[in-house]
């Protein structure tokens, strides 16, 4: 593992030691819906950054982040090589609350899987990648307020024959 990736992940991990949100502890009901969307969006971006350095520390070499095809609807959070395998990575971050108990990885529905597969096909066509082992990974991040994020990596989370 490259030392730079390890050091940067340690810095990102230290920054996230109290969670991925930087908001105050005021009740969620006191904020407008637009403010809540902004906070959720920033938390998602921080979750993707955390996942990026987590995976880099594990040896992934990324070739694209937040890839969008001109021809297809959808986005792939990260695309990179894990050894000789091209991995399409979807990151799901969820802030834990009392009423929210579902695991973030369960939000990768069949419809989301189909969109990821379709977008991955466009990526392969645009980059002219013919023969390469592929897989679809899901990184699930549980973000509990005041606690460091908990990461679960699901390699080969679903099959491209969706």
N, C-alpha and C positions, 0 to 999 in steps of 0.2 A: 504494500500500500504506500503510495507516495506520501511523504511527510507533509507536504503543503496541504493536501486534502485533509489529512488527519488534524493538522493544526487549525485549519479554517473551520472544520466541523466542531472542534472543541470550543472555538470562539462562538459559533452559532448556538451550540448547546448551552454555553454559559449564558448567552443573551436570553435564551428561551427557558431559563431555569424556573421562572414563575409563570410559564404559559406563553402562548403565542399572541395573546391579545395585549394591547397596551392601553386599554380603556380603564376608566375608573370603575369602582365597584357599585355604581348606582344601579337601581333596578332597571331591567330591560323595558318595562312598561313605560318608563319615563322618557324614553327616546322615541323619535319619530321612526316610521318604517324606512325612510330614506337613510337615516343615520344607522339603523340596524343593518341595512344592506351594505353600507360603506364599511362598517366594522367587520361584517362577515367576509366581504371581498378582501380586506387587508389581512384578515386571519388566514384566508385561503392562500394568498400570496406568500405569507410567512411560512405556511405549511409546506408549500412547494419548495421554497428555498431550503427549509430544514431537510426535506426529503432529498433534494438535490445533493447536499453535502453529505448526508447520511449514505446515499448510494455511491457517491464518489469515494468515500472512505472504504466502501466494500469493493472497490475496483471497477465500477462502471465508468465507461468513457462516453460522454454524451456528444451527440452530433446535432441535436436540435432540442429547443425548449419552446413550449407553447406553439407547436406547429399547427398551422391552418392551411388547408389546401384551397386553391382558388376555385376548384371544381366541386368540392363537397362541403356540406355543413358539418361543423364540429371541430374539435381541437384535441390534440394529444399533448399532454402535459410535458412529457420528456421522452426522447428517443435516444437510445445509446446502446453501446456494446457491453455485454457482460461476457468477457472472454470472446469467443467467436460467434456468440448468439446476439442478434439484434433484438433488443427489448423495447417494446412500446409500453411506457409506464403511465398509469393513471394514478393521481394522488387524490386522496379523500381525507379531508380534515374535518373533524367534528368536535365542537366544544361540548363537554359533558355538562348536563344539567339534570335536575331530578326528574323532569318529565321526559327527557330524551334518553332512551336506553339502547337504541339500535346501534349496531356496530357500523362504522363508516364504510367498510368494504361491502356491506349489503346494499349500499346505494348505487352500486354498479349493476344496473338492471340489464335485462336482455336488450332493450332499446339502446342503452348506452354502449353495450358491447358491440352491437351491430354498427353503430356510428364509429366506434374506434377502429373496427376492422375495415370499414369503408375508407376512412381517412388514412389508415395505414397502407392500403392498396394504392391510393394516390401518391403517398410518400414514396413508395417503392418505384412507381412509374416515373415520377418526377426525377428521382435520383438515379434511375436506370439500374436498380439493384435487382439482379435476376435470381441467383441462387445463394441463399443465405438462410441459416436456421433462424426462425423467429419465435418470439413468445410475447405474451401480454402479461405484464406484471401489475399488481395493484399495491400501492403503499397506503396503509391506513394509519392515520394519526389521531389519537385521542388527546384532546387538549382540555385538561381540567384546570379551571381557574386556580392560580397560585401554585401549580405543580408543573414539573417538566413534562413535555409531551412524551407520550408512549407511542412507539412506532412498531407496526407489524408489516413485514414485507411478504407478499404472496407472489412467489415466482410462478409463472405459468398458471395464472389465476383462472383463465378461461381459454377455450379453444377457438381458433379463428373460423371454424366451420359452423358458426352460429347461424 
